[in-house]
Amino acid sequence: MLRRLGVTALGLRNGPHRVEVTRDLEVPAGDGVTLLADHYAPVGLERRPTILVRSPYGRRGPFGLMCGQTFASHGFQAVVQSVRGGFGSGGVFEPLDEREDGLATIEWLKRQPWFGGTFAMHGPSYLGYVQWAVAAEAGPELRALSMQVTASSFRDAVNVGGTFALEAALTWVDLTARMKHPLSGVTTGIMSPRRARRAALSGKPLAELDVLATGAQQKFFQDLLTHGPDTPFWDRRDFTRTVSEVSAPVNMTGGWYDIFLPWQIKDYAALRAGGRRPYLTIGPWFHADGRMMRDSVGESLTWFRAHLLDDPSELRELPVRLYITGANEWRDFPDWPVPGMREERWHLHPDGGLATDAPPESEPDRYRYDPDHPTPFLGGPTLLGDNQPVADQARLERRRDVLTFTSPVLDEHLEIIGPVSAELYVRSDRLHTDFVVRLCDVDEDGVSVNLCEGMRRLVPGAPDPDDEGVRRVTVELWPAGHRFRRGHRVRVQVCSGAYPRVSRNPGTGQPIGTATDHLTADQEIFHAPDRPSAILLPRV
């Protein structure tokens, strides 16, 4: 009864079945380490399909209720396991190194007398990543995957556009370092983002921030600082190459303000290229959004009934469901990118203009970026939501190191659904520098709110400058599904920082972890017929 009340308190729906729980089952890993798991079973139903959940955040509390009690009450068995090094499981937690333990767990599962011959996997974020770690090798017994706000590799999300995702990385290592403490599940979601931001704003070198946030040096954080995206460190933690080999049906849930969305959509594209038909839902959510967590459990139940119990009656007809912000409505589509999308170039113009017309001859706009006073991050993709995903941009747009380019008032609705990118022609007096592009919606009262953004770190030769030192830079922004309403305006911000979401660029080329010298960067943004900087919008 207490577990059923807990499910209700989480905003979830209990099923009709009573549930028995067997705690602390021992699962042998390949190297002899013992991992602990809890088994939830519906009373009176034998050898039902099993939902496997592997978590670094504990197997009791909210995760046990959401992933164990709820699924079992609806007629499935559920196994909720603590990964290596946490909550009683042996060994040392090695973040993102989950393939071997995951496969060993699956082999253990298949040997259990109560195993019914088929299983699925479920979970958000890290709990989704562990699914990709084993999905291509799990065997024919794996019949379905349901994953939320995750990707098959975190390589590019940590090194977004070549920058370093400082706030998310620091928040996560603080959260995982403290998860074993009493009441950690209640306090870390609130306190970890605050500790991370306080450490980031200290002005200390990056390599010292984990100690400031957590009280001790964290090996994983140090690894992230020293192992760039092209190093072997990431190879054993990257499962993008096997996504197209996964034959089990995949259900994906993402959020427009989730830190992993661009790479989740790449996984969707890889499955489609492999001939699969995954389902994709994207809502107005950030990474740890409680609304997304609740809705995804219901969607997962529908998915598991369809593929484990041969009951597709509740599956929606079209596989892609998107929430269109601005219009504030859900829409279903047959695929992503959505049919009828066309790329439309909106050019930056002199005097802060933005239009589909080609720009006239003009001098570039200029600003100075100072890493000692980095351009801040004010709304956008966030890990735990301490920073609001959507925010009034007025304070940011008043800064001298932020350029804005704004369209005339729209005389009809403008809808965009799909990938967003920018093509900038830039010149800097630093070979090492960053550019950030942000798309905003300006309402009738002049309030500018962010929709999506992207960043790009430039290094010598990437890209090469022309004879006048001008570089053509492509910036991939987050995808978007949005209606700019009649009477609104489209705005593009260009700057060189989003701190502390991503680390500041010191301008020196020194290793990011230990850099102490900072150089200002004088930036030029061109908008001329031969250098037509633009944002590329997916017009529908």
SULTA-V792381 format. One record per residue. N is the residue number from 1. BURIAL is + if it has 24 or more other C-alpha atoms within 12 Angstrom, else -. Layout:
((N	BURIAL) (N	BURIAL))
This chain:
((1	-) (2	-) (3	+) (4	+) (5	-) (6	-) (7	+) (8	-) (9	-) (10	+) (11	-) (12	+) (13	+) (14	+) (15	+) (16	-) (17	+) (18	+) (19	+) (20	+) (21	+) (22	-) (23	-) (24	-) (25	+) (26	+) (27	+) (28	+) (29	+) (30	-) (31	-) (32	-) (33	-) (34	+) (35	+) (36	+) (37	+) (38	+) (39	+) (40	+) (41	+) (42	+) (43	-) (44	-) (45	+) (46	-) (47	+) (48	+) (49	+) (50	+) (51	+) (52	+) (53	+) (54	+) (55	+) (56	+) (57	+) (58	+) (59	+) (60	+) (61	+) (62	+) (63	+) (64	+) (65	+) (66	+) (67	+) (68	+) (69	+) (70	+) (71	+) (72	+) (73	+) (74	+) (75	+) (76	+) (77	+) (78	+) (79	+) (80	+) (81	+) (82	+) (83	+) (84	+) (85	+) (86	+) (87	+) (88	+) (89	+) (90	+) (91	-) (92	-) (93	+) (94	+) (95	+) (96	+) (97	+) (98	+) (99	+) (100	+) (101	+) (102	+) (103	+) (104	+) (105	+) (106	+) (107	+) (108	+) (109	+) (110	+) (111	-) (112	-) (113	-) (114	+) (115	+) (116	+) (117	+) (118	+) (119	+) (120	+) (121	+) (122	+) (123	+) (124	+) (125	+) (126	+) (127	+) (128	+) (129	+) (130	+) (131	+) (132	+) (133	+) (134	+) (135	+) (136	+) (137	+) (138	+) (139	-) (140	-) (141	+) (142	+) (143	+) (144	+) (145	+) (146	+) (147	+) (148	+) (149	+) (150	+) (151	+) (152	+) (153	+) (154	+) (155	+) (156	+) (157	+) (158	+) (159	+) (160	+) (161	+) (162	+) (163	+) (164	+) (165	+) (166	+) (167	+) (168	+) (169	+) (170	+) (171	+) (172	+) (173	+) (174	+) (175	+) (176	+) (177	+) (178	+) (179	+) (180	+) (181	-) (182	-) (183	-) (184	-) (185	+) (186	-) (187	-) (188	+) (189	+) (190	-) (191	+) (192	+) (193	+) (194	+) (195	+) (196	+) (197	+) (198	-) (199	+) (200	+) (201	+) (202	-) (203	+) (204	+) (205	+) (206	+) (207	+) (208	+) (209	+) (210	+) (211	+) (212	+) (213	+) (214	+) (215	-) (216	-) (217	-) (218	+) (219	+) (220	+) (221	+) (222	+) (223	+) (224	+) (225	+) (226	+) (227	-) (228	+) (229	+) (230	-) (231	-) (232	-) (233	-) (234	+) (235	-) (236	-) (237	+) (238	+) (239	+) (240	+) (241	-) (242	+) (243	+) (244	+) (245	+) (246	+) (247	+) (248	+) (249	+) (250	+) (251	+) (252	+) (253	+) (254	+) (255	+) (256	+) (257	+) (258	+) (259	+) (260	+) (261	+) (262	+) (263	+) (264	+) (265	+) (266	+) (267	+) (268	+) (269	+) (270	+) (271	+) (272	+) (273	-) (274	-) (275	-) (276	-) (277	+) (278	+) (279	+) (280	+) (281	+) (282	+) (283	+) (284	+) (285	+) (286	+) (287	+) (288	+) (289	+) (290	+) (291	-) (292	+) (293	+) (294	+) (295	+) (296	+) (297	+) (298	+) (299	+) (300	+) (301	+) (302	+) (303	+) (304	+) (305	+) (306	+) (307	+) (308	+) (309	+) (310	-) (311	-) (312	-) (313	-) (314	-) (315	-) (316	-) (317	-) (318	-) (319	+) (320	+) (321	+) (322	+) (323	+) (324	+) (325	+) (326	+) (327	-) (328	-) (329	-) (330	-) (331	+) (332	+) (333	+) (334	-) (335	+) (336	+) (337	+) (338	+) (339	-) (340	-) (341	-) (342	-) (343	+) (344	+) (345	+) (346	+) (347	+) (348	+) (349	+) (350	+) (351	-) (352	+) (353	+) (354	+) (355	+) (356	+) (357	-) (358	-) (359	+) (360	-) (361	-) (362	-) (363	-) (364	+) (365	+) (366	+) (367	+) (368	+) (369	+) (370	+) (371	+) (372	+) (373	+) (374	+) (375	+) (376	+) (377	+) (378	+) (379	+) (380	+) (381	+) (382	+) (383	+) (384	+) (385	+) (386	+) (387	+) (388	+) (389	+) (390	+) (391	+) (392	+) (393	+) (394	-) (395	-) (396	+) (397	+) (398	-) (399	+) (400	-) (401	+) (402	+) (403	+) (404	+) (405	+) (406	+) (407	+) (408	+) (409	+) (410	+) (411	-) (412	-) (413	-) (414	+) (415	+) (416	+) (417	+) (418	+) (419	+) (420	+) (421	+) (422	+) (423	+) (424	+) (425	+) (426	+) (427	+) (428	+) (429	+) (430	+) (431	+) (432	+) (433	+) (434	+) (435	+) (436	+) (437	+) (438	+) (439	+) (440	+) (441	+) (442	+) (443	+) (444	-) (445	-) (446	-) (447	-) (448	+) (449	+) (450	+) (451	+) (452	+) (453	+) (454	+) (455	+) (456	+) (457	+) (458	+) (459	+) (460	-) (461	-) (462	-) (463	+) (464	-) (465	-) (466	-) (467	-) (468	-) (469	-) (470	+) (471	+) (472	+) (473	+) (474	+) (475	+) (476	+) (477	+) (478	+) (479	+) (480	+) (481	+) (482	+) (483	+) (484	+) (485	+) (486	-) (487	-) (488	+) (489	+) (490	+) (491	+) (492	+) (493	+) (494	+) (495	+) (496	+) (497	+) (498	+) (499	+) (500	+) (501	+) (502	+) (503	+) (504	+) (505	+) (506	+) (507	+) (508	+) (509	+) (510	-) (511	+) (512	+) (513	+) (514	-) (515	+) (516	-) (517	-) (518	+) (519	+) (520	+) (521	+) (522	+) (523	+) (524	+) (525	+) (526	+) (527	+) (528	+) (529	-) (530	-) (531	+) (532	+) (533	+) (534	+) (535	+) (536	+) (537	+) (538	+) (539	+) (540	+))
